[in-house]
Amino acid sequence: MILTFAEDFSSEATLDTELMGTPTSGLNWNRGVLPLITIDNLLTMLPNITFTFSDYAAGTTYGKFEDSRSKGDIVTYGGAIYQSLVASNLGNQPDESPTKWLVTNINSLRVKAFLWSVKENMLSALSLIRNLIENQYIYNVSENVLTLTGDYNGWAFEPKGSDYVKIRINQMSLLADTDDQVTVSVINQGSVIDTITLNPNNGVLEFEDTDYTITGKGTFYFVFPSQDVYSDSEYNNPLKYKGFVCYPVVGEGDTPEDSTYVKSYRGNGLNFNVTAYLDSEIYIENNEIDLAKMLQVQFEMDFLNLAQHNANNRSGHEQRIIMDKNLLTFQTTDLKSNTVARKYESILKHTKQSINATFDKFLKSPKRITVKSSTL
């Protein structure tokens, strides 16, 4: 874990080893923050819900709880609660598979749910929630029938400007001279990773929803068997699109994955509606240790806001300082004194400057931009 909780000798609460281990960043959630931020105080303010989980079933495939955040990936076995640590977790008995299952408890799960919200709030504060280039149309409408060369034709996509750009194919349309279904193969690093079925309408431009997101490294090819299409042989500039590079390709080979593809510069009847956005999850995964201080101060602010507004805050709690509304308001709003709010704004500004040095400046624009273009 990037941050974990240090031992809190004022509390008898037990958290699992994932929350109490050695932090890789050297920072703890509850050290270097306001003294009132303790494990007991946090648990006092979190919803006190009674959870029930299913018994472990050897024939069930479980997902990685950290990714799925699903109660279905939490089980009970031998009187203990276990959290699945890996995806495709099948046939691994919890008490005999410490690399597959983590012994946890209700308090730990309550805290983890809060930490998820802290990370989401940090993403929002840093403008890392996807808000980039929406609905770039790449299309070519023609009345001319073109007989495609090669065995396969299609388009290649790859990110531009940052390794953290994610590309989503919202819609596709194939202007083929047929009304028969056509299979588009998605190829990455020499393998077919998916297929998309399109329904041409004899050259009529009709976009079909695909909602296909490109994830992973390398160039992604969307290709179909060569045939007659409606398209003009016009030049396509692969660098004109915002957030990604794309260009037509022609392939020679027996199968889509075995074909050799070369770049082309003319339309081939395949059209797209594409969205590009920052892949904040990958960015955080790759740089989380450098964002540890931002995570910690976000946790501090969220804790104080929780204490100020959350209905679960019990008035009979022994540390009544967390009920002092004036103190809470002062710490979360005053930017002139040595407050949490001032520290938060300072670290937020510094972190944003670091991110701006990483991301393509145009893609970091907070404004939503709609770009419509064609292959002409």
C-alpha positions in Angstrom: 0.0 0.0 0.0 1.1 3.5 -0.8 -0.2 4.8 2.6 -1.2 2.7 5.6 -2.3 3.4 9.1 0.3 3.5 11.9 -0.4 1.6 15.1 -2.9 3.6 17.1 -2.5 2.7 20.8 -5.6 4.8 21.7 -7.7 2.3 19.8 -8.7 -1.3 20.3 -10.0 -1.5 16.8 -8.2 -4.1 14.5 -7.6 -3.4 10.9 -6.3 -6.0 8.4 -2.7 -6.2 7.3 -3.4 -4.4 4.0 -4.3 -1.3 5.9 -1.6 -1.7 8.7 1.4 -2.8 6.6 4.5 -0.8 5.9 3.7 2.1 3.5 5.8 2.2 0.3 5.6 6.0 0.4 6.8 6.3 4.0 3.6 8.2 4.9 0.7 7.1 7.0 -2.9 8.2 6.8 -2.9 9.1 10.6 0.6 10.5 11.0 1.7 14.0 10.1 -2.0 15.1 10.3 -4.2 16.8 12.9 -4.0 14.8 16.2 -7.7 14.3 16.3 -7.4 12.1 13.2 -7.3 8.7 14.8 -8.6 5.3 13.8 -11.3 5.4 16.5 -12.5 8.8 15.5 -12.7 7.7 11.9 -14.6 4.5 12.7 -17.0 6.5 14.9 -18.0 8.7 12.0 -18.3 6.0 9.3 -21.7 4.2 8.9 -22.1 1.4 11.4 -23.7 -1.1 9.0 -24.1 -4.9 9.6 -22.7 -6.7 6.6 -23.5 -10.2 5.5 -21.3 -12.2 3.1 -21.7 -15.5 1.3 -19.8 -18.6 2.4 -16.8 -19.5 0.2 -17.8 -21.8 -2.7 -15.0 -23.8 -4.4 -16.8 -23.8 -7.7 -17.2 -20.0 -7.8 -14.8 -17.7 -9.6 -14.1 -14.6 -7.6 -12.8 -11.2 -8.8 -10.2 -8.9 -7.3 -12.1 -7.0 -4.6 -9.9 -3.9 -4.9 -11.0 -3.6 -8.6 -14.6 -4.9 -8.4 -15.5 -3.4 -5.1 -18.2 -6.0 -5.0 -19.5 -7.8 -1.9 -19.5 -10.9 -4.0 -15.7 -11.0 -3.8 -15.8 -11.1 0.0 -16.5 -14.5 1.6 -16.7 -16.1 4.9 -14.8 -19.3 5.7 -14.0 -21.0 9.0 -15.5 -18.2 10.9 -13.3 -15.5 9.3 -13.9 -12.9 6.5 -11.7 -13.1 3.4 -11.1 -10.5 0.7 -10.2 -11.8 -2.8 -6.8 -10.4 -3.8 -6.7 -11.5 -7.4 -9.0 -11.8 -10.5 -10.2 -15.2 -11.8 -9.8 -16.6 -8.2 -11.1 -20.2 -8.6 -10.5 -23.2 -6.4 -8.2 -21.5 -3.9 -9.3 -22.3 -0.4 -9.0 -19.1 1.6 -7.2 -20.4 4.7 -4.6 -22.2 2.4 -4.1 -19.4 -0.2 -2.6 -16.3 1.5 -1.6 -14.9 -1.9 -5.1 -15.2 -3.2 -7.1 -14.2 -0.1 -6.7 -11.7 2.7 -8.1 -12.1 6.2 -10.1 -8.9 6.8 -12.9 -7.7 9.0 -15.9 -5.3 9.0 -14.0 -2.3 10.3 -11.3 -2.7 7.6 -14.0 -2.8 4.9 -15.7 0.3 6.2 -12.3 2.1 6.2 -11.5 0.9 2.7 -14.8 2.2 1.3 -13.9 5.7 2.8 -10.4 5.6 1.3 -11.9 4.8 -2.2 -14.0 8.0 -1.9 -10.8 9.9 -0.8 -9.0 8.8 -4.0 -12.0 9.7 -6.1 -12.1 13.2 -4.5 -8.4 13.6 -5.3 -9.0 12.7 -8.9 -11.7 15.3 -9.1 -9.6 17.9 -7.4 -6.8 17.3 -9.8 -9.1 17.4 -12.8 -8.2 13.8 -13.6 -11.7 12.7 -14.2 -12.2 12.2 -17.9 -13.2 15.4 -19.5 -11.3 15.6 -22.7 -12.2 15.5 -26.4 -15.7 14.2 -27.0 -17.2 12.8 -30.2 -14.5 13.2 -32.9 -16.2 12.0 -36.1 -13.9 10.4 -38.7 -16.0 9.7 -41.8 -16.0 9.9 -45.5 -19.3 9.9 -47.4 -19.1 9.1 -51.1 -21.3 7.9 -54.0 -18.3 6.2 -55.6 -17.8 2.4 -55.2 -14.2 1.5 -54.4 -12.8 -2.0 -54.7 -10.4 -2.4 -51.8 -7.0 -3.9 -52.4 -5.3 -6.4 -50.1 -6.9 -9.1 -48.0 -7.9 -6.8 -45.1 -8.6 -3.1 -44.7 -9.2 -1.0 -41.7 -7.8 1.7 -39.3 -5.0 1.8 -36.8 -5.3 3.8 -33.5 -2.6 4.8 -31.0 -2.5 7.5 -28.3 -0.9 10.9 -29.0 0.5 13.4 -26.6 0.6 11.2 -23.5 0.8 7.5 -22.5 -2.2 8.1 -20.3 -4.7 8.9 -23.0 -7.5 6.3 -23.3 -9.4 6.0 -26.6 -13.0 4.9 -26.7 -14.7 4.0 -30.0 -18.2 5.2 -29.4 -19.7 4.3 -32.8 -18.6 2.7 -36.0 -20.1 2.6 -39.5 -19.1 0.6 -42.6 -20.1 1.9 -46.0 -19.9 -1.5 -47.7 -21.8 -2.2 -50.9 -23.8 -4.9 -49.1 -26.4 -5.3 -46.3 -24.7 -8.5 -45.0 -23.1 -8.4 -41.6 -19.4 -7.8 -41.5 -17.0 -8.8 -38.7 -14.4 -6.2 -37.7 -11.4 -7.8 -35.9 -9.6 -5.8 -33.2 -5.9 -6.7 -33.3 -3.2 -5.8 -30.8 0.4 -7.1 -30.9 -0.4 -9.9 -33.4 -3.5 -11.3 -31.7 -7.2 -10.8 -32.2 -8.4 -9.5 -28.9 -12.0 -8.9 -29.8 -14.5 -8.7 -32.7 -17.2 -6.2 -33.5 -20.2 -7.0 -35.8 -21.4 -4.2 -38.1 -24.5 -4.1 -40.2 -23.8 -2.1 -43.4 -26.8 -0.6 -45.3 -25.6 -0.6 -48.9 -23.4 2.5 -48.6 -25.7 4.6 -46.3 -23.8 6.2 -43.4 -25.5 4.8 -40.3 -23.4 4.8 -37.1 -23.8 1.8 -34.8 -23.1 2.0 -31.0 -20.0 0.0 -30.1 -18.7 1.6 -26.9 -15.4 -0.2 -27.3 -12.5 1.1 -25.2 -8.9 0.6 -26.2 -6.7 -0.4 -23.3 -3.2 -1.7 -23.3 0.0 -0.9 -25.1 0.9 -0.8 -28.8 -1.1 -0.1 -31.9 -4.7 -1.3 -32.2 -6.0 -2.3 -35.6 -9.7 -2.4 -36.6 -9.8 -4.5 -39.8 -12.4 -6.3 -42.0 -12.2 -8.5 -45.1 -11.5 -6.4 -48.2 -14.6 -5.8 -50.4 -16.5 -3.1 -52.3 -17.1 0.1 -50.3 -18.3 3.6 -50.8 -15.4 5.9 -50.4 -13.2 8.5 -52.0 -9.5 8.0 -52.4 -8.6 11.2 -50.4 -5.6 11.9 -48.3 -6.0 11.4 -44.5 -3.8 13.3 -42.1 -3.1 10.9 -39.2 -1.9 13.7 -36.9 -5.0 16.0 -37.1 -7.0 14.2 -34.4 -7.1 15.3 -30.8 -5.5 12.8 -28.3 -4.7 10.1 -30.8 -3.2 9.1 -34.1 -5.2 7.1 -36.6 -4.8 6.1 -40.2 -6.1 3.6 -42.7 -4.2 0.4 -43.2 -4.1 -2.4 -45.8 -3.2 -6.0 -44.8 -1.9 -9.0 -46.7 -2.3 -12.4 -45.1 -4.5 -15.4 -44.6 -6.1 -14.2 -41.3 -6.5 -10.8 -39.7 -3.9 -11.5 -37.0 -1.3 -13.0 -39.4 -1.5 -10.2 -42.0 1.2 -7.6 -42.5 -0.3 -4.1 -42.4 1.0 -1.0 -44.1 -0.1 2.5 -43.7 -2.5 4.0 -46.2 -3.8 7.5 -46.8 -7.2 6.9 -48.3 -10.6 6.1 -46.9 -11.8 2.5 -46.9 -15.5 2.9 -45.9 -14.9 2.4 -42.2 -16.0 5.4 -40.1 -15.7 6.2 -36.4 -17.0 8.4 -33.6 -14.2 8.5 -31.0 -13.6 10.0 -27.6 -10.2 10.5 -26.1 -9.7 11.2 -22.4 -7.0 10.9 -19.7 -6.8 7.5 -18.2 -6.6 8.6 -14.6 -6.5 5.1 -13.2 -3.3 4.2 -15.1 -1.8 7.6 -14.2 -2.5 7.1 -10.5 -1.3 3.5 -10.6 2.0 4.5 -12.2 2.5 7.6 -10.1 0.7 7.0 -6.8 3.8 7.0 -4.7 4.5 10.6 -6.0 0.9 11.6 -5.1 1.1 10.2 -1.6 1.2 13.6 0.1 -1.8 14.7 -2.0 -3.6 11.6 -0.9 -2.8 12.2 2.7 -4.0 15.8 2.7 -7.1 14.8 0.8 -7.8 12.2 3.5 -7.3 14.9 6.1 -9.8 17.3 4.5 -12.3 14.5 3.9 -12.0 13.4 7.5 -12.7 16.9 8.8 -15.6 17.4 6.4 -17.0 14.1 7.5 -16.8 15.1 11.1 -18.5 18.4 10.3 -21.4 17.1 8.3 -21.8 13.3 8.8 -24.9 12.2 10.7 -23.0 9.1 12.0 -20.9 11.4 14.2 -22.1 10.4 17.7 -22.3 13.2 20.3 -21.4 10.9 23.1 -18.0 10.0 21.7 -15.2 10.6 24.3 -13.1 12.8 22.0 -15.6 15.6 21.8 -13.2 17.9 20.0 -14.4 16.4 16.7 -17.8 17.9 17.5 -16.4 21.5 17.7 -18.0 23.0 14.6 -16.0 26.2 14.9 -12.7 24.4 14.9 -13.8 22.2 12.0 -14.9 25.2 9.9 -11.7 27.1 10.7 -9.5 24.1 9.7 -11.4 23.5 6.4 -11.9 27.1 5.2 -9.3 29.5 6.5 -6.5 30.0 4.0 -4.5 32.6 5.9 -3.6 30.7 9.0 -1.7 27.4 9.4 -4.7 25.3 8.7 -5.5 22.0 6.9 -7.2 24.1 4.2 -4.1 26.1 3.6 -1.9 23.0 3.4 -4.4 21.4 1.1 -4.4 24.3 -1.3 -0.6 24.5 -1.3 -0.1 20.7 -2.1 -2.9 20.7 -4.6 -1.3 23.6 -6.5 2.1 21.9 -6.5 0.6 18.5 -7.6 -1.3 20.2 -10.5 1.9 21.8 -11.7 3.6 18.4 -11.7 0.7 16.9 -13.7 0.7 19.7 -16.2 4.3 18.9 -16.9 3.2 15.3 -17.7 0.0 15.7 -19.7 -0.5 17.2 -23.1 -1.6 20.8 -22.2 -4.5 20.7 -24.8 -5.9 17.5 -23.3 -5.8 19.0 -19.8 -8.1 21.9 -20.9 -11.0 22.0 -18.5 -13.4 23.0 -21.3 -15.3 20.3 -23.1 -14.5 20.5 -26.8 -16.4 18.8 -29.5 -14.5 18.2 -32.7 -16.1 16.9 -35.9 -13.8 16.1 -38.8 -13.8 13.9 -41.9 -11.2 12.0 -43.8 -11.3 14.6 -46.5 
